[in-house]
């Protein structure tokens, strides 16, 4: 079986490297190489593509903006020189997230992930993205600390800082709860109170007025109660 792929990368050396790696894999046809997101957008309006290698930082339109603009986007492997986009990759259901310069070994691991994805999906069921490797950085004192999303139990917000409770410890970070609410994937996290965001899959007990998680009891705010109850009912089906 042949897979049609495209490469979207504004830097010629990085674009040529990805092309060279991909040309060594017989089951992939390179349908196009593009130096900007606008060219790729135009091509995707009338062509079917199975896999897109997409650079994040590009002038005028970023790779993330391109991906969000597509109604039926192909599966994507993101490439970037910056680590801070890992959470965006998770939210957009990217197959993988490659840091440049990309080694051939790391490239082949991404191809293996693509094959694994195809093997674990069927024509009627979409794969549910997992939290396995997704993370976010929080500012603790002068340091930027990486927190894996799978470890988060809940987040408590104050005025200008938050407390992030994980399986291992609690972190006090200088950030606002509203910003964290925007960054965390709605599929796994939910704001249930003006001061609390909880991880849905980590709830030990759920009532209309409160939840229990990791030995803590957290109130459900009146403003958030209806959405919370609807979520509980939906997950109970």
MIDOSE-1310 file (N, C-alpha, C; in nm, 2 decimals, decimal comma, always signed):
residues 237
xxxx	+0,08/-0,12/+0,00/+0,00/+0,00/+0,00/+0,09/+0,13/+0,00; +0,05/+0,22/-0,08/+0,13/+0,35/-0,09/+0,06/+0,46/-0,02; +0,14/+0,54/+0,05/+0,08/+0,65/+0,12/+0,13/+0,78/+0,06; +0,04/+0,87/+0,04/+0,08/+1,00/-0,02/+0,11/+1,10/+0,09
xxxx	+0,23/+1,16/+0,08/+0,27/+1,26/+0,18/+0,32/+1,39/+0,12; +0,32/+1,49/+0,20/+0,37/+1,62/+0,16/+0,46/+1,67/+0,27; +0,55/+1,76/+0,24/+0,64/+1,82/+0,33/+0,62/+1,98/+0,32; +0,59/+2,04/+0,44/+0,57/+2,18/+0,44/+0,68/+2,24/+0,54
xxxx	+0,78/+2,30/+0,48/+0,89/+2,35/+0,56/+0,96/+2,47/+0,49; +0,97/+2,58/+0,56/+1,02/+2,70/+0,49/+1,17/+2,70/+0,48; +1,24/+2,62/+0,56/+1,39/+2,62/+0,55/+1,43/+2,50/+0,45; +1,51/+2,54/+0,35/+1,54/+2,45/+0,25/+1,62/+2,33/+0,30
xxxx	+1,73/+2,35/+0,39/+1,80/+2,23/+0,44/+1,72/+2,13/+0,51; +1,62/+2,18/+0,60/+1,54/+2,09/+0,67/+1,44/+2,02/+0,58; +1,39/+2,09/+0,48/+1,30/+2,04/+0,38/+1,37/+1,92/+0,30; +1,49/+1,95/+0,26/+1,57/+1,85/+0,18/+1,60/+1,73/+0,26
xxxx	+1,63/+1,75/+0,39/+1,66/+1,64/+0,48/+1,54/+1,55/+0,50; +1,42/+1,60/+0,52/+1,30/+1,52/+0,53/+1,27/+1,45/+0,40; +1,29/+1,51/+0,29/+1,27/+1,45/+0,16/+1,36/+1,33/+0,15; +1,49/+1,35/+0,18/+1,58/+1,24/+0,17/+1,54/+1,12/+0,26
xxxx	+1,50/+1,15/+0,38/+1,46/+1,04/+0,47/+1,34/+0,97/+0,41; +1,24/+1,04/+0,36/+1,12/+0,99/+0,31/+1,14/+0,91/+0,18; +1,23/+0,95/+0,10/+1,26/+0,88/-0,03/+1,32/+0,74/+0,00; +1,37/+0,72/+0,12/+1,43/+0,58/+0,15/+1,32/+0,48/+0,19
xxxx	+1,20/+0,53/+0,20/+1,09/+0,44/+0,25/+0,99/+0,41/+0,13; +1,00/+0,29/+0,08/+0,93/+0,26/-0,05/+0,78/+0,28/-0,04; +0,71/+0,27/+0,07/+0,57/+0,27/+0,08/+0,51/+0,42/+0,08; +0,60/+0,52/+0,07/+0,56/+0,66/+0,07/+0,59/+0,72/-0,07
xxxx	+0,49/+0,79/-0,12/+0,51/+0,88/-0,24/+0,50/+1,02/-0,19; +0,60/+1,10/-0,23/+0,60/+1,24/-0,20/+0,52/+1,32/-0,30; +0,40/+1,36/-0,26/+0,32/+1,43/-0,35/+0,35/+1,58/-0,37; +0,43/+1,63/-0,28/+0,47/+1,77/-0,29/+0,56/+1,82/-0,18
xxxx	+0,64/+1,92/-0,20/+0,72/+1,98/-0,10/+0,69/+2,13/-0,11; +0,66/+2,20/+0,00/+0,62/+2,34/-0,01/+0,70/+2,42/+0,09; +0,73/+2,54/+0,06/+0,81/+2,63/+0,14/+0,73/+2,72/+0,23; +0,59/+2,72/+0,21/+0,51/+2,80/+0,30/+0,37/+2,73/+0,31
xxxx	+0,30/+2,78/+0,41/+0,17/+2,72/+0,44/+0,06/+2,75/+0,34; +0,07/+2,86/+0,27/-0,03/+2,90/+0,17/-0,02/+2,80/+0,05; +0,10/+2,76/+0,01/+0,11/+2,67/-0,10/+0,05/+2,53/-0,06; +0,07/+2,49/+0,06/+0,02/+2,36/+0,11/-0,13/+2,37/+0,12
xxxx	-0,18/+2,48/+0,17/-0,33/+2,50/+0,18/-0,40/+2,48/+0,04; -0,34/+2,55/-0,06/-0,40/+2,54/-0,19/-0,39/+2,40/-0,24; -0,28/+2,33/-0,22/-0,27/+2,20/-0,27/-0,37/+2,10/-0,21; -0,39/+2,12/-0,08/-0,48/+2,03/+0,00/-0,63/+2,05/-0,03
xxxx	-0,66/+2,16/-0,10/-0,80/+2,18/-0,13/-0,85/+2,09/-0,24; -0,75/+2,03/-0,32/-0,79/+1,94/-0,43/-0,71/+1,81/-0,44; -0,64/+1,78/-0,34/-0,56/+1,66/-0,33/-0,57/+1,59/-0,20; -0,58/+1,46/-0,21/-0,59/+1,37/-0,09/-0,45/+1,34/-0,04
xxxx	-0,42/+1,36/+0,08/-0,29/+1,33/+0,14/-0,30/+1,25/+0,27; -0,22/+1,15/+0,28/-0,23/+1,06/+0,40/-0,15/+1,11/+0,52; -0,03/+1,18/+0,49/+0,05/+1,22/+0,60/+0,13/+1,35/+0,56; +0,12/+1,45/+0,65/+0,19/+1,58/+0,62/+0,30/+1,60/+0,73
xxxx	+0,42/+1,63/+0,68/+0,52/+1,68/+0,77/+0,51/+1,83/+0,77; +0,49/+1,89/+0,88/+0,45/+2,03/+0,89/+0,54/+2,10/+0,99; +0,61/+2,20/+0,94/+0,69/+2,29/+1,03/+0,59/+2,39/+1,10; +0,62/+2,42/+1,22/+0,53/+2,50/+1,30/+0,56/+2,65/+1,27
xxxx	+0,69/+2,69/+1,29/+0,73/+2,83/+1,27/+0,76/+2,86/+1,13; +0,66/+2,93/+1,06/+0,68/+2,98/+0,92/+0,62/+3,12/+0,91; +0,68/+3,20/+0,82/+0,63/+3,34/+0,81/+0,49/+3,35/+0,75; +0,42/+3,45/+0,79/+0,28/+3,48/+0,75/+0,18/+3,39/+0,80
xxxx	+0,19/+3,26/+0,78/+0,10/+3,16/+0,84/+0,18/+3,05/+0,90; +0,15/+3,02/+1,03/+0,23/+2,91/+1,09/+0,17/+2,78/+1,06; +0,24/+2,67/+1,09/+0,19/+2,54/+1,07/+0,07/+2,51/+1,15; +0,06/+2,56/+1,27/-0,06/+2,54/+1,35/-0,18/+2,61/+1,30
xxxx	-0,16/+2,73/+1,24/-0,27/+2,81/+1,18/-0,32/+2,73/+1,06; -0,23/+2,68/+0,98/-0,26/+2,60/+0,86/-0,35/+2,48/+0,90; -0,30/+2,41/+1,00/-0,37/+2,29/+1,05/-0,51/+2,32/+1,10; -0,53/+2,43/+1,17/-0,66/+2,47/+1,22/-0,75/+2,52/+1,11
xxxx	-0,70/+2,56/+1,00/-0,78/+2,61/+0,89/-0,83/+2,50/+0,80; -0,78/+2,38/+0,81/-0,82/+2,27/+0,72/-0,94/+2,20/+0,78; -1,04/+2,18/+0,69/-1,16/+2,11/+0,73/-1,14/+1,96/+0,75; -1,07/+1,90/+0,66/-1,03/+1,76/+0,66/-0,88/+1,75/+0,65
xxxx	-0,81/+1,77/+0,76/-0,67/+1,77/+0,76/-0,61/+1,62/+0,75; -0,50/+1,60/+0,68/-0,44/+1,47/+0,69/-0,37/+1,45/+0,82; -0,33/+1,33/+0,84/-0,25/+1,30/+0,96/-0,12/+1,38/+0,95; -0,07/+1,43/+1,07/+0,04/+1,52/+1,06/+0,15/+1,48/+1,16
xxxx	+0,27/+1,51/+1,12/+0,39/+1,50/+1,21/+0,45/+1,64/+1,21; +0,45/+1,70/+1,32/+0,49/+1,84/+1,34/+0,64/+1,84/+1,35; +0,71/+1,94/+1,29/+0,85/+1,96/+1,31/+0,88/+2,11/+1,36; +0,97/+2,12/+1,45/+1,00/+2,25/+1,50/+1,13/+2,25/+1,57
xxxx	+1,19/+2,37/+1,59/+1,31/+2,39/+1,67/+1,28/+2,42/+1,82; +1,15/+2,43/+1,85/+1,11/+2,48/+1,98/+1,03/+2,37/+2,06; +1,06/+2,35/+2,18/+0,99/+2,25/+2,26/+0,86/+2,29/+2,31; +0,83/+2,42/+2,32/+0,71/+2,46/+2,39/+0,58/+2,44/+2,31
xxxx	+0,59/+2,38/+2,19/+0,47/+2,35/+2,12/+0,41/+2,21/+2,14; +0,47/+2,13/+2,23/+0,43/+2,00/+2,25/+0,28/+1,99/+2,29; +0,23/+2,08/+2,37/+0,09/+2,07/+2,41/+0,00/+2,10/+2,29; +0,04/+2,20/+2,20/-0,04/+2,22/+2,08/-0,05/+2,10/+1,99
xxxx	+0,06/+2,03/+1,99/+0,07/+1,90/+1,91/-0,03/+1,80/+1,96; -0,04/+1,79/+2,09/-0,14/+1,70/+2,15/-0,28/+1,74/+2,12; -0,31/+1,87/+2,14/-0,45/+1,92/+2,12/-0,49/+1,90/+1,98; -0,40/+1,91/+1,88/-0,43/+1,89/+1,74/-0,42/+1,75/+1,69
xxxx	-0,40/+1,66/+1,79/-0,40/+1,51/+1,75/-0,29/+1,48/+1,65; -0,17/+1,54/+1,67/-0,06/+1,51/+1,58/-0,01/+1,37/+1,61; +0,04/+1,30/+1,51/+0,10/+1,17/+1,52/+0,23/+1,18/+1,61; +0,31/+1,28/+1,58/+0,43/+1,30/+1,65/+0,48/+1,44/+1,64
xxxx	+0,58/+1,47/+1,72/+0,64/+1,60/+1,74/+0,79/+1,59/+1,73; +0,85/+1,64/+1,62/+0,99/+1,62/+1,59/+1,07/+1,75/+1,62; +1,17/+1,74/+1,70/+1,26/+1,86/+1,72/+1,37/+1,86/+1,62; +1,39/+1,98/+1,56/+1,50/+1,99/+1,46/+1,63/+2,02/+1,53
xxxx	+1,74/+1,97/+1,48/+1,76/+1,89/+1,36/+1,71/+1,75/+1,38; +1,64/+1,69/+1,28/+1,58/+1,56/+1,30/+1,68/+1,45/+1,25; +1,71/+1,36/+1,34/+1,79/+1,25/+1,31/+1,71/+1,14/+1,23; +1,78/+1,06/+1,15/+1,71/+0,95/+1,08/+1,64/+0,85/+1,17
xxxx	+1,71/+0,82/+1,28/+1,65/+0,73/+1,38/+1,52/+0,78/+1,44; +1,52/+0,91/+1,47/+1,40/+0,97/+1,53/+1,29/+0,98/+1,42; +1,33/+1,01/+1,30/+1,23/+1,02/+1,19/+1,16/+0,88/+1,17; +1,24/+0,78/+1,17/+1,18/+0,64/+1,15/+1,09/+0,60/+1,27
xxxx	+1,12/+0,65/+1,38/+1,03/+0,63/+1,50/+0,89/+0,69/+1,47; +0,89/+0,81/+1,41/+0,77/+0,88/+1,37/+0,69/+0,80/+1,27; +0,76/+0,75/+1,17/+0,69/+0,66/+1,07/+0,63/+0,54/+1,14; +0,70/+0,48/+1,23/+0,65/+0,37/+1,31/+0,52/+0,41/+1,38
xxxx	+0,52/+0,53/+1,44/+0,40/+0,58/+1,51/+0,28/+0,59/+1,41; +0,31/+0,64/+1,29/+0,21/+0,65/+1,19/+0,15/+0,52/+1,16; +0,23/+0,42/+1,14/+0,18/+0,28/+1,11/+0,10/+0,22/+1,23; +0,15/+0,25/+1,35/+0,08/+0,20/+1,47/-0,06/+0,27/+1,48
xxxx	-0,06/+0,40/+1,44/-0,19/+0,47/+1,44/-0,29/+0,40/+1,35; -0,24/+0,37/+1,23/-0,33/+0,31/+1,13/-0,38/+0,17/+1,17; -0,29/+0,10/+1,24/-0,32/-0,03/+1,29/-0,42/-0,04/+1,40; -0,43/+0,08/+1,47/-0,52/+0,08/+1,59/-0,65/+0,15/+1,57
xxxx	-0,68/+0,19/+1,44/-0,80/+0,26/+1,41/-0,88/+0,17/+1,31; -1,01/+0,19/+1,31/-1,09/+0,13/+1,21/-1,17/+0,23/+1,14; -1,25/+0,19/+1,04/-1,32/+0,29/+0,95/-1,43/+0,36/+1,03; -1,47/+0,30/+1,14/-1,58/+0,36/+1,22/-1,54/+0,43/+1,35
xxxx	-1,42/+0,41/+1,39/-1,37/+0,46/+1,52/-1,25/+0,54/+1,51; -1,25/+0,66/+1,56/-1,13/+0,74/+1,56/-1,05/+0,72/+1,69; -0,92/+0,72/+1,68/-0,84/+0,69/+1,79/-0,85/+0,81/+1,89; -0,87/+0,78/+2,02/-0,87/+0,89/+2,12/-0,73/+0,92/+2,16
xxxx	-0,70/+1,05/+2,14/-0,56/+1,09/+2,18/-0,53/+1,06/+2,32; -0,41/+1,03/+2,36/-0,37/+0,99/+2,49/-0,28/+1,10/+2,55; -0,27/+1,10/+2,68/-0,19/+1,20/+2,75/-0,04/+1,15/+2,77; -0,01/+1,04/+2,71/+0,11/+0,97/+2,75/+0,24/+1,06/+2,75
xxxx	+0,25/+1,14/+2,64/+0,37/+1,22/+2,63/+0,34/+1,37/+2,63; +0,22/+1,41/+2,65/+0,18/+1,55/+2,65/+0,23/+1,62/+2,78; +0,28/+1,74/+2,77/+0,32/+1,81/+2,89/+0,30/+1,96/+2,88; +0,31/+2,03/+2,99/+0,31/+2,17/+2,99/+0,42/+2,22/+3,08
xxxx	+0,47/+2,34/+3,05/+0,57/+2,40/+3,13/+0,50/+2,51/+3,22; +0,54/+2,51/+3,35/+0,49/+2,60/+3,45/+0,60/+2,67/+3,51; +0,59/+2,80/+3,55/+0,69/+2,88/+3,61/+0,69/+2,87/+3,76; +0,79/+2,80/+3,81/+0,80/+2,78/+3,96/+0,92/+2,86/+4,00
xxxx	+0,91/+2,97/+4,07/+1,02/+3,06/+4,10/+1,08/+3,11/+3,98; +1,21/+3,08/+3,96/+1,28/+3,13/+3,84/+1,29/+3,02/+3,74; +1,24/+2,90/+3,77/+1,25/+2,78/+3,68/+1,13/+2,76/+3,60; +1,14/+2,70/+3,48/+1,03/+2,64/+3,40/+1,03/+2,49/+3,43
xxxx	+0,93/+2,44/+3,49/+0,91/+2,30/+3,52/+0,82/+2,23/+3,43; +0,86/+2,12/+3,37/+0,78/+2,04/+3,28/+0,69/+1,95/+3,36; +0,56/+1,96/+3,34/+0,46/+1,87/+3,41/+0,39/+1,79/+3,31; +0,39/+1,66/+3,32/+0,32/+1,57/+3,22/+0,17/+1,57/+3,26
xxxx	+0,08/+1,59/+3,16/-0,06/+1,60/+3,18/-0,12/+1,48/+3,25; -0,06/+1,36/+3,22/-0,12/+1,24/+3,28/-0,10/+1,24/+3,43; -0,01/+1,32/+3,49/+0,02/+1,32/+3,63/-0,07/+1,42/+3,71; -0,13/+1,51/+3,64/-0,21/+1,62/+3,70/-0,34/+1,57/+3,76
xxxx	-0,37/+1,59/+3,89/-0,49/+1,56/+3,95/-0,59/+1,68/+3,94; -0,55/+1,79/+3,98/-0,63/+1,91/+3,97/-0,54/+2,04/+3,99; -0,60/+2,15/+3,95/-0,53/+2,28/+3,96/-0,61/+2,38/+4,04; -0,56/+2,44/+4,14/-0,63/+2,54/+4,22/-0,58/+2,68/+4,19
xxxx	-0,67/+2,77/+4,16/-0,63/+2,90/+4,12/-0,65/+3,00/+4,23; -0,55/+3,10/+4,24/-0,57/+3,21/+4,32/-0,57/+3,34/+4,23; -0,52/+3,45/+4,28/-0,53/+3,57/+4,20/-0,43/+3,56/+4,08; -0,30/+3,56/+4,12/-0,19/+3,56/+4,02/-0,11/+3,44/+4,02
xxxx	-0,15/+3,33/+4,09/-0,07/+3,21/+4,08/-0,17/+3,09/+4,10; -0,11/+2,97/+4,07/-0,19/+2,85/+4,08/-0,11/+2,75/+4,16; -0,18/+2,65/+4,21/-0,12/+2,53/+4,27/-0,16/+2,41/+4,18; -0,06/+2,34/+4,13/-0,08/+2,22/+4,05/-0,05/+2,10/+4,13
xxxx	-0,16/+2,02/+4,15/-0,15/+1,90/+4,23/-0,13/+1,78/+4,14; -0,02/+1,71/+4,16/+0,01/+1,59/+4,08/+0,02/+1,47/+4,16; +0,05/+1,35/+4,10/+0,06/+1,23/+4,18/+0,19/+1,24/+4,27; +0,29/+1,31/+4,23/+0,41/+1,32/+4,31/+0,42/+1,43/+4,41
xxxx	+0,37/+1,55/+4,37/+0,38/+1,67/+4,46/+0,29/+1,78/+4,42; +0,30/+1,89/+4,49/+0,22/+2,01/+4,46/+0,32/+2,12/+4,42; +0,29/+2,19/+4,31/+0,38/+2,30/+4,26/+0,30/+2,43/+4,27; +0,37/+2,53/+4,32/+0,31/+2,67/+4,32/+0,37/+2,74/+4,20
xxxx	+0,29/+2,78/+4,11/+0,34/+2,85/+3,99/+0,28/+2,98/+3,97; +0,35/+3,07/+3,91/+0,30/+3,21/+3,88/+0,23/+3,21/+3,75; +0,10/+3,19/+3,75/+0,02/+3,18/+3,63/-0,13/+3,20/+3,68; -0,21/+3,22/+3,58/-0,35/+3,24/+3,61/-0,43/+3,12/+3,57
xxxx	-0,54/+3,09/+3,64/-0,61/+2,97/+3,61/-0,68/+2,97/+3,48; -0,72/+3,09/+3,44/-0,78/+3,11/+3,31/-0,69/+3,07/+3,19; -0,56/+3,10/+3,21/-0,47/+3,07/+3,10/-0,45/+2,92/+3,10; -0,44/+2,85/+3,21/-0,43/+2,71/+3,21/-0,55/+2,64/+3,15
xxxx	-0,67/+2,70/+3,18/-0,79/+2,64/+3,12/-0,79/+2,65/+2,97; -0,73/+2,75/+2,91/-0,72/+2,76/+2,76/-0,62/+2,66/+2,71; -0,52/+2,63/+2,78/-0,41/+2,55/+2,73/-0,44/+2,40/+2,74; -0,51/+2,36/+2,85/-0,54/+2,22/+2,87/-0,65/+2,16/+2,78
xxxx	-0,63/+2,04/+2,73/-0,73/+1,98/+2,64/-0,86/+1,95/+2,71; -0,97/+2,00/+2,65/-1,11/+1,98/+2,71/-1,15/+1,84/+2,72; -1,09/+1,75/+2,64/-1,12/+1,61/+2,64/-1,09/+1,55/+2,78; -0,99/+1,60/+2,84/-0,94/+1,54/+2,97/-0,95/+1,63/+3,09
xxxx	-0,97/+1,76/+3,07/-0,97/+1,85/+3,19/-1,10/+1,94/+3,18; -1,15/+1,98/+3,30/-1,27/+2,06/+3,31/-1,27/+2,15/+3,43; -1,31/+2,27/+3,40/-1,32/+2,37/+3,51/-1,46/+2,35/+3,58; -1,45/+2,32/+3,71/-1,58/+2,29/+3,78/-1,61/+2,40/+3,89
xxxx	-1,52/+2,49/+3,90/-1,54/+2,60/+4,00/-1,45/+2,72/+3,96; -1,48/+2,83/+4,01/-1,40/+2,95/+3,97/-1,25/+2,93/+4,01; -1,23/+2,84/+4,10/-1,09/+2,83/+4,15/-1,03/+2,69/+4,12; -1,11/+2,60/+4,05/-1,06/+2,46/+4,03/-1,08/+2,41/+3,89
xxxx	-0,97/+2,35/+3,84/-0,98/+2,26/+3,72/-0,94/+2,12/+3,76; -1,02/+2,02/+3,71/-0,99/+1,89/+3,75/-0,96/+1,80/+3,63; -0,89/+1,69/+3,65/-0,87/+1,59/+3,54/-0,98/+1,50/+3,55; -1,06/+1,49/+3,44/-1,18/+1,41/+3,44/-1,16/+1,26/+3,47
xxxx	-1,05/+1,21/+3,42/-1,02/+1,07/+3,43/-0,97/+1,03/+3,57; -0,94/+1,13/+3,65/-0,88/+1,10/+3,78/-0,98/+1,12/+3,90; -1,11/+1,14/+3,86/-1,21/+1,16/+3,97/-1,24/+1,03/+4,04; -1,23/+1,03/+4,17/-1,27/+0,91/+4,25/-1,41/+0,90/+4,28
xxxx	-1,48/+1,02/+4,30/-1,62/+1,03/+4,33/-1,67/+1,16/+4,27; -1,79/+1,16/+4,22/-1,85/+1,28/+4,16/-2,00/+1,29/+4,21; -2,02/+1,40/+4,28/-2,16/+1,44/+4,32/-2,19/+1,57/+4,26; -2,32/+1,61/+4,26/-2,36/+1,74/+4,20/-2,29/+1,86/+4,27
xxxx	-2,26/+1,85/+4,40/-2,20/+1,96/+4,48/-2,05/+1,95/+4,49; -1,99/+1,83/+4,48/-1,85/+1,82/+4,50/-1,79/+1,70/+4,43; -1,66/+1,69/+4,42/-1,59/+1,57/+4,37/-1,48/+1,54/+4,47; -1,44/+1,41/+4,46/-1,32/+1,37/+4,54/-1,22/+1,32/+4,44
xxxx	-1,09/+1,36/+4,46/-0,98/+1,33/+4,37/-0,85/+1,33/+4,45; -0,78/+1,22/+4,45/-0,66/+1,21/+4,52/-0,66/+1,24/+4,67; -0,77/+1,21/+4,73/-0,79/+1,23/+4,87/-0,84/+1,37/+4,91; -0,86/+1,46/+4,81/-0,91/+1,59/+4,83/-1,06/+1,60/+4,79
xxxx	-1,13/+1,69/+4,86/-1,27/+1,71/+4,82/-1,28/+1,85/+4,76; -1,33/+1,86/+4,64/-1,33/+1,99/+4,57/-1,48/+2,03/+4,54; -1,52/+2,15/+4,57/-1,66/+2,19/+4,54/-1,68/+2,21/+4,39; -1,81/+2,19/+4,35/-1,85/+2,22/+4,21/-1,93/+2,35/+4,22
xxxx	-1,88/+2,45/+4,15/-1,95/+2,58/+4,16/-2,08/+2,59/+4,09; -2,17/+2,67/+4,13/-2,30/+2,68/+4,08/-2,30/+2,71/+3,93; -2,21/+2,80/+3,89/-2,21/+2,84/+3,75/-2,16/+2,73/+3,66; -2,08/+2,64/+3,71/-2,03/+2,53/+3,63/-2,10/+2,40/+3,65
xxxx	-2,20/+2,40/+3,74/-2,27/+2,27/+3,78/-2,34/+2,20/+3,66; -2,41/+2,27/+3,58/-2,49/+2,21/+3,47/-2,40/+2,14/+3,37; -2,29/+2,21/+3,33/-2,20/+2,15/+3,24/-2,13/+2,02/+3,30; -2,10/+2,03/+3,43/-2,04/+1,92/+3,50/-2,13/+1,80/+3,50
xxxx	-2,25/+1,82/+3,54/-2,35/+1,72/+3,54/-2,37/+1,65/+3,40; -2,38/+1,73/+3,30/-2,39/+1,68/+3,16/-2,27/+1,59/+3,13; -2,15/+1,64/+3,17/-2,03/+1,56/+3,14/-2,04/+1,42/+3,21; -2,08/+1,42/+3,33/-2,09/+1,30/+3,41/-2,19/+1,20/+3,35
xxxx	-2,30/+1,26/+3,30/-2,40/+1,17/+3,24/-2,35/+1,12/+3,11; -2,28/+1,20/+3,03/-2,23/+1,15/+2,90/-2,13/+1,04/+2,92; -2,04/+1,06/+3,02/-1,94/+0,95/+3,04/-2,00/+0,83/+3,11; -2,12/+0,83/+3,16/-2,18/+0,72/+3,22/-2,25/+0,63/+3,12
x	-2,27/+0,68/+3,00/-2,35/+0,60/+2,90/-2,27/+0,48/+2,85
